[in-house]
Amino acid sequence: MPVLAPGEAAHASRRAIVSNGVHAHLTTFIGANRYVAGTAPPPGPEAVYPMAFLVEQPAGSVVDAHFHEANQFQLVVAGSGTLGTHAVRPIAVHYSNAYSAYGPITAGADGLHYLTLRNGYDRGARYLPAAREELRGVRRRFRAAVADAAPPGAPAAEPMTETLLAGTPDGLGAWRHRLPPGAALQGPDPAGGDGQFWVVTAGALQAADGATLPALSCAFVGPAEPPLAVTAGAAGLEVVVMQYPRGRDHVAGQE
């Protein structure tokens, strides 16, 4: 079954953190992380393990260039800033493979809020240049895209799909869907990749089991699940679907 994470439930986990000298806030949606312990030991890098949390980076702060042990999407949901040399604002999507360095992340005058989404467990950022030796011999991938801002106010009059990251032969891709009230949407086949995150950015998503995910909620669909089928709520729906590439070329034996 997909893992559903309503935003209002996750809000109770919001806490102040300090990372790389930056004072920020973190809200956990799915999985354990280095600030929120799980109920069981974390799995190895070969296992599908969804992690989702919201980072609220304060105005003017800078998170230095770094990398992670797991494949990762980041979705900017509020504020503005830069990621490396790329200007970012809602709705910006960034993808990087495990052991692929990126950054720095610089928050603008109104701060920068982004969801961090992984399909494998990660112990925390490895900052450069101190951790540079860990990057030797690992294949790296980096892609980024920024979607046009959705018009404010009324929901879409008809279903619309915008490609944020064009699909690749190994399944990597990201798309934004805007739906009028009551419209149906079926996602891509999860077997084509290594898991999907769905993030509601406006309106509400109605799942097949009757669950409702309002704005700033997310869901994870594993690669063995059937395609996710949803409908838009009474105010319509805007949802970003992000799919990880097949395989884990950072794990021995899975290149």
N, C-alpha and C positions, 0 to 999 in steps of 0.2 A: 504494500500500500504506500502511496505517496506520503511523505512527511509534511504535514501542514503546520505553519507557524503564524497564527494571528498576531498582528502587531501589538494589540492592546495587552495580550498575555505576556509578550516579551518585555514590555515596558517596565515591569516590576524588577527586572534584572539590571536595569541601568545603574552604572557605577562609575565613579571617577577613577581614572587610571593615569599612570605616567609611563610613557614608552619613548625611548630614545631622548629623554629629557623633555618631551612634550606632554603637557597636562591636557587630557582629553576626557571624553566620556565614551563608554562602551556598553551596548545593549546586546545581549545574547538571544538569538532567535532559535538556532538549531545547533546541537552538539556541544562538546566541551571545548575549552580553549585555555590558554595559560592563565587567564584570570578567573575562569569558572570551571571548577573541577567536575568531571563526570562521575557516574556511579560505578564505572568499570574501567580497567586499564585501557588506555588508548590502543587502537589496532595498529598493525604495521602498515608501511607505505603501499603495499599491494592491495589493501582493502578499500572498498568504497565506503567512505565515512563523510557524510555531509556536515559542513561547518558553515554557519551564517551568523554574522554579527554586524551591528551598525557602529561605525566610528564617527564621533562628532569632534572634528579637529578645530580648535579655536582660531580666530582671525589672526593672520600673520604668522602662524606657526609653521615650522618646516620639519617634516619627517625625512631623514636622510635616505639616500639610495640603499636598497636592501633586496633580499630575495627570500623565498620560502621553500619548504620541502614538499609542497603539494601544488597541483595545478589550481589556478585561482582566477576568478572574475571579481572585478570591483564595479559597482554601479553607483554613480553619483546621484543623490536624490535631493540635495539642497545645497545652497551656497555656491561658491565658485572658487577657482584657484588654478593651479597648474600641476600636471603630472609630468615630470621631466620638462620637455619643451612644449607639451601639448596643453592648451587652455581647456579646462573642463568645467562643466556646469550640468544641471539636470537636462536631459537624461544622457549621461556619458557612460559608455561601457569600455572597460579595460580588461584585457586578458593577458596573462603571462603563464608560461609553463613553470613547473617546479624548477628551482635553481636558475631562474632567469631574473637577473637583476633589473630593477626599475626604480624610477624616482629621480630626484627627490619629489615629495608631495608637499606643495606649498598652498596653504589656505589663504583665500582672499579676504577682503575687508569684512565680509559677512560670514566668515567661517566656511568650512567644507565638510559636508556629511556624506558618507558613502557606506554602502553595504559591502562587506568582504564575504565572498562565497567560495568555498572550496569543496572538492569531492574526495579529499583524503585528509587525514589528520596532520596537523602542523604544530610544532612545538613553539613557534614564535619566529619573529624576523631575525635574519642574519644580516648585520649591517656591514657596509663596505667603508673603508678598505680592509677592515680587520678580518673578515671572513672570506676574502677573495680566493684563498686556496681551495675552499670547498666547491668552487665552480669548475675546477679543472675536469675535462673529459665528459661533461654533461651537455647533451644537446639542448639548445635554448630556442624559445619562440617568443615573439612579442608582437601583439597587434592591438590597435586602439581605434575607436571611432566615437564620434559625438553625434547624437541624434538631434534634429531640429526640435525646438521646444513645441509641445502640443498647444494648440490654441486654447486659451482659458475659457471657462464657462460651460456651454452646452456640450453634452457627449457627442461622439461621432454620429453622423446621420446614417452612415453605412459602414460595414466592416472595412478596416484599412490595415495594411501590414507594411512596415518599414524595415528594411534590412539594415541592421547596425554593423554586424560583422558577417560578411558573405560566407556562406557555407563552404567548407573545404572537403576534399575526399575522405579525410579521417573523421568527419563529423562535427568539427568545431564550427560554431556559428552563434549569432544572436539576432533576435528579431523583436520589434515592438508592435503589438497588436492593439488597435483601438476599436471598440465595439459599441454599438448602440444598446440600449436596455433590452435584455432578454435574448440577445444574439448568442449563438453557440460557436465554440472554438474547439478544435481538436489539434493538439500539439504534434510535433514531429515524433516519429518512432524512436523511443529512447534507445533501442538496440543499435541505432546508427552512431551512437556516441558512448560516453562514459558517465552518463547522468546529466540531468537538467535541473536548473533552478528557474522557477517562475517567481517574479516579483511584481506585486500589484502597485502601480504608481499612481493610479487614480480610480475612482469608482469602487466597485466591489466585484469579487469573483465568487461564483456559486459552484462548489464542487459537486460531484455526482452523489456523494453521500449526504448532501444537504448542508455541509459546512459552508460558512461564509468567511471569506478573507477580505477585509477592508483594505484601504490604501495603506501602504508601508507594511504589508504582510508578505510572506514568502512560502514557497513549497519546493520540496526536492523530490524529483522523480528518478528512481534508480534505473540503470540500464536494462534490468530484467523486467521492468514494469511495462504494461501496455501503454499506448499513447494516452496522455491525459486529456479528458474531455470536460469542458467547463462551459458555463453560461455567464453572461454579464448581468450584474445586479440592476436595480431600479434606476440608478444614476449612470448606467453604462460601465465600461471597463477599459482601463489601459493597463496592459501587462507586458513586461519584458521577459522573454524566454531566452535563456542562455544554455547552450549545450557544450559539454566538454568533449575534446577529441578522444577517439578510441586509443587504448593502449597507454602505458605509462613508461615512457622511454627513460625516466630517471630511476626506474626500479630494475635491478639486475634480472635478466631472463624475460623481460617484457618489452624489449626494444622492438 
